Amino acid sequence: MDYTFTAPNVPVDKFKRTKIVTTIGPSTDSYEAILGLIKAGANGLRLNFSHGSYEERERQIKWIRKAAQEYGKPVAIIQDLQGPKIRLGDFEGIINVSKGQTLVFAYQADYETTGHVPTQYELSKKVKRGERLLIYDGKIRTTVLSTKDGLVHTQAENSGILISRKGINLPDTDFAGDIITAKDRKDIAFGSQHGVDYVALSFVQSSQDIVVLKKLLKNLGSHANIIAKIETKAAVDNLEAIVEEADAVMIARGDLAIETLPEDVPIVQRRIIGLGQAHAKPTIVATQMLASMTEEPEPTRAEVSDIATAVFGGADAVMLSDETASGKYPLESVKIMKRVILHTEASLPIEPDQTAQKLHTRQSAISRAIIKLADDVGAKAIVAETKSGATARHLSSLRPKRPIIAVTSDSQVSSQLAIVYGTKAYVRPDEKLQATELTNWLQKNKVLVKGDMVVTASGKYPGVVGTTDTIKVRVLE
């Protein structure tokens, strides 16, 4: 279904450039809560397919679309796939572990009768001698000694405890393209039927994982963009190829900190954001941005600084997980995040590293010309016609000082642009002077005012991808 987004009347100089992604969960599982998140500043809503039923997801997707239409702004629906469920299985109580102890893991084992620690994934087919096996957020670190007859023998490097169903990280293990599970495939089919805007692929290891998902989506007739979640050591090793292949990138700092080192995460985050700008791919910084607000009404100073750092670094979006899914203060978390973003953006210029820009293409050259012209004439905004969203993304990747107002005839493209840095998207029919007509509407609704100067980018053939060839300067009268 297509929607017409009118967008609230926010003056152009009050636009929030860095976008907010929130996660839907028990704390926000109602139409009123979802509408509240959108009004508070959410631009993307994440559905975590590790939890919940299809009935719940279908209901939430309808609520999101209805709320976006009611409030009048495009919102991206992000389907986050579970990926391989690499966790301990069920057992009673706790298992005490001593440094140097041998631990034997087996798929769906009965610990009481065998003494083998159960897992929910068949590890013996993947792991090899010498590889690390990290359990319970890295609290127990082990090294694989051998694998035989479905058993994985490991040696504990430290003492601690094991608790049922805790996660397992395998930073040295190659999954050989086997990260899309049978459950994921069913979830992907469900998402394609319900028109999700993005599919976030968990535990990406190489660009080939993105290629496989692209084929699945194409066969299903889905136009969803793919977000590569960077949360494994292998993904960091193959980072540039993954960024090139994906449509967007999420820095999933929780698992990433376990798979690499906590001190590596800020460096990897900076590198990913830089590559995202270089290849015109939106980047999302995720995990624990306002973790304390799951329980407390105010953030810590470190959390505020964390958000500001992501903004200074040039991230397209910052994400809330437990804060809005299961926290006590979901609405307050979004409001705080928006407040920090706006204050940060107003306080210091955010200068992109233009030397990282590698897109020596016709579209990149046009984008640079548009931005230079807007700077030279002191334009209030850039108004760009775009069919596929590529024009807006390329403009955004150069981090212009002026807001980008995108106009498209495709409502899903407008939703996908909802989490792209510095971009406001509007839906209008394909027509000649599409950008001019939108500019008139923006002036009528006081988003722009008399005397404002704008630079418009359009094409000779409205609605045709890749035909941007006309740049104009206009002073509103």
N, C-alpha and C positions, 0 to 999 in steps of 0.2 A: 504493500500500500504506500502511495506517495503522500507526503505531508507538505503543507506550506508553513514555513517558520517565519514569523513576523519579528521575533526577538524583542526583548524589553528595550525601552528607550534609554539606553545608556550612552552618555556623551562619548564621542570617539576617544577623547584623551583619558577616559576612565576605564578603558578596556583592560582586562587582566590578560597578560600575554602568556604566562606560564599556566598551563591547564591543570585541572584537578581530576583525578580518577578515584572513584570511591567503590567500595565493595559492598554488595548487598548480602545481608545475612539476617539472623533472627532479630537483631536490633532495628532493622530497617525493612522488615518484611510486611510492608503495607503500602497502599497507594499514597497515603498522606506523607509517610516517611520519605518515599522516593521523590515526591514532588518537593518536599522540604529540602532534600539534598540538592536537587537541581536549582531551586531558588537560592540556596546558600552559596552556590558557585561550582557544583559538580558539572564537569563537561563529558565525562565518560563514566559508565557504571559497569563494574566488573561482576560477572557471575562465575563463582568458583565451582566448577563441575566435579570437584572432589567430594562435594556434599550435595544433598538435596535430591528431590525427585523431578522427573520431567514435568509433572503437574505443577509443581512449585515454580519451575523455571518458566513455563509457558505463561503462568499468571504474572510473574514478575516482568517478563518482556512486554506483555500487554500494558502493564502499569507504566513502564518506562516510556513507551511510545505515546501513551495517552498524556502522561505528565509533560513530556517534551512538547507535545502539541499545545497543551493547555497553557504552558508558560511561554511558549513561542520561541524556543531555541533548540537547535540540533544537539542531540546527545548521542555519543557513541556507546553501543552495547558491545561489551568485550566478553567473549566466551573463553574462560581460562581452563584448558584441559588438564586433567589429573596427571597424565603420563604414567610411567611404570610405578606401581605402588610398592616401593621398596621399603618395607617396614618389618619389624619383628611381628611374629604371630602372637597368639594368645597363650598365656600361662598364668598360673596363680601366683600372687605375691610378687616378690622381687628376686632377682638373681644377683648374688654378691660376686663381684669379680675382683681377683687379685692380680697385681702386676706379674707378668711372666706366665700366667695361667693359660692353658690351652682351652679354647672354646670351639665347640663344633656346632655348625649351623646346618639346618636341613629344612627343606621346603615342607611346611605344614606338619612338622614333627610334633610328637607328644612328649613334652619335656619331662613329665612325671615318670613315664615308663622308659624313655631312652636316654635322658640326660642331654639330648641334642636341643639347642635353642631353635625354636620354630621361626620361620620367615614366611612372609606372604608373597615372595617372589623366588623363582628358582635360580638362586645365585650360582650354583655349581656349573651351570652352562655358560656363564659369562666371566667369572673371576679367574685369575691366574696367580700362581705362586709369586709372592713378593708384592702384590698389590695391597693397598690399604683399604680397610673396611671400618668406617667411622659410624658409631652408633649413638643415638640419643643426643643429637646436635653436637656430636664430636666429644661428648663427655667420656665415652669409652672408645679408645683408639686401638685397633688391632691390625695385624699384618697376616696375610694369607700364607700358610705353610704348605698346604696341598689341597687338591680336590680329587675325590674318588668316590664312585658309587653314590653320587648325589649328596655327599657330605663335604662341607667346606671347613677345613681345619685351620684355625687361626691362633695367634699368640697375642695376648693382651699386653699393651704397652703401659697401661696405668691401671690403678685400682678404681673401683666405683660400683655402681649398680646398674642393672638392666631392668626396664619396666616394659610390660606388655604394650605392643603396638607402636613403640617409638621408631622414628625414622632411621634409615641407614643411608649413608653417603658413600659412593664409590668413586673417588676422584681419579683413580688410575685405570678404571675399567672402560673398555671400548664396547659399546652396545651395538655396534655395527648396523646403525640405521634402524634398530629395533626399539624405537622409543614410543611409537604410536600403538597403543594397546587396542585390544578388541573393544573395550569400554570406550576408549577415545573415538574409535571409528563410529560407534553408535551415537556418541555425543556430537560428533561432527555432522552426521546426517541430521540429527535433531536441530542443531544450530542453523544449518543451511535451509531447513524447512521454515525456520522462524526468522530468517533474514538478519542474523547477527552481523555486526559491522566489522568486527575483528575476531580472529581466533588466535589465542595465545598458546604457543606450543611449549610445553614444559620439558626440561632436561635436554634441550638442544645440545648436540655435540658437534655437528658439522653442517655445512650448507646443504648437504644432501638430504638431511631431515626436512628442511624447508621445501626442497624440490618434491619430496614424496607428498607432503601435505598439500602443496599447490595442485598436484595431479588429482588428489582426492576431492578437493574443493571444486576443481574444474569439472570433474565427472558428475558432481552433484549439482552443477549449475549455480554454484555459490559465487558471489562477487566479494566475499569477505576478504579483508586484508589480513596478513599474517604478522603476528608479533612474535619475535624470537625471544624467549626468556633466557637470559644469560645467567645460569646458576650452576654450571659445572666447569671444572678445570679444562676439559676438552673444548668447551665453547670459547673460553678465553684464548686458548691456543689457536683456534680457528676463527678468531673474531672478525677480521675484515671480510672474509668470504661469506660469513653468516650475515653480516650487516648488508652486504651487497645483494644477497638473495632475498632477504626478508623485506617486508614493507615497513616494519617498525621494530623497535628493540626495547625490551624491558630489562632493567638491571635489578634482578631478584636477589637482593643483598643478603637475605637470610641463609639460603643454601650456599650461596657463593662464598660467604665468609667461612663456612665449614670446609668446602671443597678446596679453597685456596688458603689464605690467611686473612684474618680480620683487617690487618694493616694494608693488604693488597686492594681491598674493596674500594677505597676512595680513588686510588690510582686507576683501577679498572673502570670505575664510574666516569672519571674524567676522559679516559681514552674512548669509551663507548660514545659519550656525548659528542666528542670531536669527530669520530667516524660517522655518527649520525648526521652531523652537519655537512661533512665532506660528501656524503652520498645522498643527501636530501631524504633521510629516513628519520621520522620522529622517534624520540627517546623518552622513556618513562623511568623515573627513579622510584623504586618501591621498597617496602619493608621497614617497619618500625619508625616511620617518620614522626609520628606522634604517639608512640607506643604507650606512654604514661596516661594518655587520655582515654584508654580503655577503662580506666578506673577513676581518674581524676579529672576535674573540670578545667584545669589549666595545664599547659605544656611545660616541659622543662626548658631551661635556657639552651641546653644542647640540642634539643629537638628544633627549636626555632632557628638556631644556627644551621642545622642540617638542611632545613627547607631553603633558607637563604643561600646556602652554598650551592644547592642544586639549581637555583634560579641564576645565580652569578655564573655558574658553569655553562648555562645555555640549554638546560633540559627542556624538552617540549612540555612534559607533564610530570607531576609528582602524585604518588598514589597512597591512599589509605586502605589498609586491609582490615585487621581486627578492630581498628578504631571505629569503623562504621558498620562492620559485619556483626560484631558481638559486644562492642563497647557500650558503656553507660552514657556516653556523650557524643553520639554520631553527628548530630547537627552542629554542635559546638566545635567539633574537630574540623569540619569543613570551613566554618566561619573563621576559625583561627588561621587555618592554612591560607585562605584567601587573603586575610588581613596581612599576613607575613609576606605573601607574594607581592601584593600591591605596594606595600611599604618598601620592600627591597627593590622593586623595579623603579620606584620613584626616586630612590636615594642615590643610586649609582648607575652610570651607563653600563650596559652589558655589551661588550664588544666581542664579536665572533672572531675566531682565528681564521681570517680569510685565506691564509696560506694553506689551510687544510682542504680548501675547496678543490675537488678534483674533476668536477663535471664540466669539461671543456666541450660543451655541446651548444647547438643553436639555441636551445631553450635556456641554458645557463647564461649565454651571452645576452639574450633578451632580458632575462631577469636582472642581470647586473645593470643593464641600461635603464630599466624601469626604476631601480633603486637609486641610481646616480641622479637621474632626472628629478625624482622626488626629493632627494636631498638638496639639489641645486636650486630648486624653486621654492623650497620650504613647504612642501605639500603637507596637508593634514593627514592624508591617508592614501593608500594605494587600493584602487578598486579593480579587481581582476576577474574577468570571465574565465571559467574553467569547466570543462566537461568531465574529465576524469579526476580532477584534483591536482594533477601534476604541476600546473602553473603555480598554484598556491603553495605547494610543498617546496618547489624550487625557490620561490621568493622567500619563504620562511627559513629555508636552510641557510640563507645568507644573512639572517638576523637583521633585517632593516630596522631603522629607528622608528619608522612609521608603521602604524597598524595596517594589516592586510585585510581588506574586505572582499571576500570571494563570493561570486554569484554563479550558481550552477542550476541546471534543470533536474539534476538527479538528487533525490532526497537522501539516498544512502551515501553518496559522496559528501554531502553536507554534514552528515553524521560522522563520517570518517575524519573530516577536517576539524571536528570538534575538539580533538586533542592535539592538533598541530599548533605549534608556537605562534603566537601573535596573529592568529587568523580568526575572523568572524565569518561564518558562512551563511548565505541566504539562498533560498530556493525561489527561482522564477522560471517561467517557460522559456524555451529557446526562441530568441527573437533578435533581430537587428537592434543595435543600441541597448542591449541587455544591461550593460554596465551603467549606461547613462540613465536608463529608467530606474535602476536600483538607487543610484545617487540621488535622483529626484525624490524617491520615496524616503531615503534616509534624511534628506533635508526637511521634508514635510513632517517627519516624526522626530525632528530635533536631535538626531544623532549627529548630523552635520548642520552647520548654520550658514547664513548668508555671509559671503566673504571668504569662506573656507576654500582652499585650493586642493584639488585631488588630481592624481595621475591615474588614468584608466588604461587597462590593457585588454584588448579584445582581438577577435579574429574575423576574417572576411566571411567565414562560413560558420554561423552560430550552431552550437551543438556538435561540432566535429572535433575530435581529439587532435591536439598537436597543431592547431592552426593559428595560434597567437602571433599576430604580425603588425598590430597597430597600437601605438602608444600616443595618448593625448593628455594635454594639461587642460584642466577646466577650473574656472573660478565660479563658485556658486553665486547666483544673483537673486 
